[in-house]
Amino acid sequence: MTRLFLHPDRLFPATPAIRDIARALYAEVKDLPIISPHGHTDPSWFAFDAPFANPSELLIVPDHYVFRMLYSQGIALEDLGIPRCDGGPVENDPRAIWRRFAQHYHLFRGTPSRLWLDWVFAEIFGLDVRLAADSADHYYETIDAALKRPDFRPRALFERFNIELIATTESPLDPLDHHRAIRESGWQGRVVTAYRPDAVVDPEFPAFGENVRQFGALTSEDVGHYAGYLRAHEKRRAFFREAGATSTDHGHPTAFTADLPRPQAEALYERILAGGASAADAELFRGQMLTEMARMSLDDGMVMQIHPGAYRNHNAPLFERFGRDKGADIPVATEYVRSLKPLLDRFGSEPGLTIILFTLDETSYARELAPLAGHYPALRLGPPWWFHDSPEGMRRFREQATETAGFYNTVGFNDDTRAFLSIPARHDVARRMDCAFLARLVAEHRIEEDEAHEVARALAYDLAKAAYKL
């Protein structure tokens, strides 16, 4: 077996003088509490505090970063225990799943998943040999034994990770029972929700018509009319705020927005409800609803996040067998300047509104996003997301966005993950990369070292807490 070793200078510059500056910056931020203001962890973990089932159920089955790489090398999702929509047979032996993963762990060399997983193995479970076929059983038995202990239950890990706050993401149709259970449990961990209305905003979302009907029943509003539909959103947003929500989240295919006169918006909504709306109508309605959501955010103070630019469920046969979020979402080119103009014409200069923009299209950083955020008071740039939540993605983001938007028009880091144990690892990577970037600016005499220390703390903690009103 080969030794597993996390080098203390990983991700720091190779040049000794710059590396020394990065070390000093990192030393001051590495132990700051974690603010995780946007993600997809399961609130039931914290509501019930039940033990995690086994290593495979915790680290492989829910993590599309992991199984998409294995799938790309010809490993069937059935062989990884991923449930099928039709209830068909899949591997149900967690040790067999783990062995397949270990046998192919070399596939993750050079990827952020390798960085995160090695951190989890070494720092959380104390493993000191590298994962491979010959160490698979040792890993499985070590992790499985740990998961049976009280100090590895969700709440204990939340506290061990020094998480100050974590936000989950729920549909407007969710009753938020798990969040209620957390609040009533007496546990002091802070877990809040975020309002993700895609299921009742996107006419191309599966079962959209039935979702809207349920939406109306849930809010006692007549959603057969546009006014009642908007009131239903306002009611559910208020319900989410009572559960701690400070933000909304919008996963639209594009950043397109619209600001239609009220009669046109009402007519569009009627066409959408009638069924059979065109793709153009669907895009126009999504764009109109982004502007309506911005209006509501100005009224109720919720921070608005826009996550565009993913071609969802690109692998149609895989989607039919396994459903959504199975690693087949692919980035597409995304335009922001013209797309956001209707919304920004109306609300972009509102100092009481915060809209956080994300992208999967890195070519837009310097050309579009940084100039927009460097001008409009309402706009902030979200951190590198999804495919770009990586050392090189973070480096490119800082290099392309900072000169125009600065640091203070960004919002620090958020992990946006379902993989709970990877949260501290992801934040550690972000803190190291930001310290490495700042160290270079100091070494090039572009900022002073005392300023770099202030910025490092802001990027690790302060900006996320302020931007998300936490």
PATIZA-123449 format. One record per residue (C-alpha): residue in one letter; x, y, z. Coordinates in pm, whole numbers, plus 50000, padded with zeros to 5 digits. Each point is the difference from the previous one (the first is absolute). Example, Ala and Ser with C-alpha at 12.3 -4.5 7.8 and 13.67 -1.06 7.14 Angstrom:
2
a512304955050780s501375034449934
! end
This chain:
470
m500005000050000t501185035249915r500075027450261l497285026749994f501545034050077l498415034649988h502855024249940p499615031250219d501005022249706r497594984849748l498605025449753f502455026950117p502405016649753a503224981449919t502105031750036p501325000050361a499545037250073i496415000549872r499264967050172d501095014950333i497475028349958a497254975149911r500824979450309a499695030650224l496685010349846y498604964850022a501024996250363e497615028150092v496964987049808k500254962150003d498104996250330l497295026049939p496434986450028i498444986849681i497135019449848s498294977049749p497285022849859h498944978949702g499944962349964h498004968349965t500624979550312d496984981150134p498365018050294s498704966750130w503584991750102f499945027950254a496364995650095f500344963350101d503774997750062a499954963449895p503294982249922f501074999849637a499314965449860n503384989649860p502985014149805s498444994749657e496655015850090l501845029950143l502835006149754i499054984449665v496284995749939p498955036750055d503075016449840h499655006549628y503605012749987v501084964850092f497714978349794r500105021249683m503764993649974l499494962750051y497144999649748s502255017549746q502324970050023g497254975049929i498864991050350a496214996350008l498145020950256e498144968350097d503354985650113l500475030150230g496654995550172i498335030349839p496224994650028r498074995949676c496745018249933d498244967449919g501244982650313g502094976149791p502924980450146v503175017850106e502994989850210n498904999150364d503244988350163p501705031650128r503354982550036a499904989249634i499215035849899w502915012550208r502404974949844r499045011549649f500615035950105a503374991750157q501114980049698h499405030649781y501135027150241h502945008249774l497505015449757f499705029950233r503675010149979g500285037449942t496335006950074p498555020150289s498104968850107r503354983850076l500995029850216w496714999550191l499864962450047d503604996650116w499335027750253v496914981550124f501894967050026a502985014950185e498465027550213i496634985050089f500754962850012g503735000550078l500964977649709d503695000749911v500204977749693r498825008749652l496704986149875a500514972349743a498804964849935d502324985550264s498855024650269a496284999549914d498924977150284h502195018350253y498345032649898y496514985550009e500424984550342t501635031150149i497325023549868d497124976450076a501164995650360a500325037850043l496495006349865k498554978750279r501455023550265p498045029550146d502745024649904f499424992149632r496305008049999p498935030449792r499685025050284a503314990150158l501765003549664f498295033549941e501535012250326r503384983549935f500185017049660n499485033850172i496995007749782e498325031950115l497154997049750i498954977449717a497225006949749t498124972349823t497845005049691e496314991049976s497135002249753p497015022650079l497954968050032d502174987250286p498265002050340l503375006650170d499174974750271h503664991350050h500895036450060r497195002450251a501304968750175i503495015050021r498685031950157e497874980950250s502764975650096g501915024350216w503234993749807q501915032349947g501324992749650r498715025549751v498464983749691v497885022049775t498214994549672a500025018549666y497055005549765r500544982049666p496835005749792d501084982949675a497314973050029v497235026249979v501805026049787d501434979649713p497274988049759e502424973449874f500514985350347p498504964950036a496345000950115f499965038149994g496195002449971e499434976550293n502675018350201v498195033149948r496704984250104q501594987550322f501565034350046g496585015949995a498534974550240l502925004650240t499555037750012s496195001949963e500495022749699d498264998949664v503014992649782g497784998949694h500725037249977y503365017749995a499225021950303g499154969550213y503124981949875l502225029150107r498305001850339a500684962850043h503725006949955e499875028350251k498314977450256r502484971549955r502955023750017a498665012650333f499634963850117f503614993049901r501215031250181e498344987050316a502194969049959g503125021649985a500335005749627t501895031149894s500394990949632t498304987349688d501634979349728h499174997749631g501484972749780h498875012249660p501484988249669t501055035649913a500305034050166f497195014249785t497675024650174a496895018849890d497865028250137l496674997149822p497075023850041r497494984150236p497414990949730q502664982249795a501304981450308e496464988750084a499394988049645l503314981350000y499094982850326e496634989549857r501744984649697i502444981850227l497224985650219a498034988849696g502864976149916g501954994949684a501925032750036s502815005449753a503654999750107a500025037749938d497045004550235a501714978950264e503185020949978l498005032550008f498104988550309r503184989750182g501475033949917q496935018550120m500064980650326l503645009350068t498925036449990e496984992750219m502274981950247a502315030250009r496995022050079m499004976750282s503584999550132l500005037750016d496814997850206d500964971850239g503795003450012m500884965349872v503264996949808m499524987649644q502364974349844i499984992849626h501674967349894p499654998349620g501834982149724a499504962550043y498544977649733r498164977450242n499714962549951h501984999449676n500114961850004a496364992049920p500154962150048l501745004750335f497385025550105e497234975449915r501604972750213f501295020250296g498385034649995r501525034050072d503395009150146k501924969949876g503095017449866a498695007149649d499545037750036i502415017749762p501085036949995v498995021649704a501035034549883t498035026350192e499385036649916y499335025250279v500265036149876r496905000349778s498204972550189l500025018050334k499255034749864p496204999650054l500454990050364l502895024450053d498155028849833r497374996150269f501964989350305g503755000849933s500615032450186e498024990450309p502415000050297g497574979050206l500094971049753t502714973549970i500154977749691i502824974649996l500994988549652f501644966549932t501324985749675l501134967549844d501435020049708e503435012650106t500355020649681s497445024150148y502035009650312a502105028449862r497805009049703e496575001850169l499654990450365a502805020350158p499035032049812l496344995350096a500764993850368g502555028149994h497235024349907y496544989850126p499455003950376a497614970350007l502434975149846r502604977450161l502014971649848g499584965250141p503104978250033p501144974449742w497254974349993w499554963349921f502464991049722h502205029450101d500024993250376s503644990249960p503455014950060e500455011249641g496405012049979m500505021550310r503275013749865r498445009149668f497075016850174r502225022550213e502295008349709q497175009349765a497545016650237t502085019050256e501375027949785t496515011649902a497724988950283g502495000250287f499684976450295y497075017050169n497564994749714t500444962650051v498434979250278g502794977950130f499504962749954n497094975750012d500314962849954d496674992349824t500274963050085r497984969450097a503164983650137f499955010550366l503454987350095s501625019249716i498885033950131p503065007650217a502284986249728r498465023049738h500265030550223d503624991250075v500814998849628a498325033949948r501885015850291r503334986449876m499415012149644d498905034750110c503075002950225a502224988949712f498475026649775l500355027250262a503604989750070r500865006349638l498475034850014v502075007650310a503204986649842e499385021449692h499415030650224r496445004249875i498544999550351e501615001850342e500194969650225d497715014850266e497375005549729a500424964049882h499264987650353e496775020450005v498944987149659a500824963850088r497675001550297a497295017049794l500164973149731a499984971550252y497235012850227d498795036150001l498785004449641a497794969049998k498495009250335a499235035449884a498814991749648y497544973650120k498825021650293l501054974550260
! end
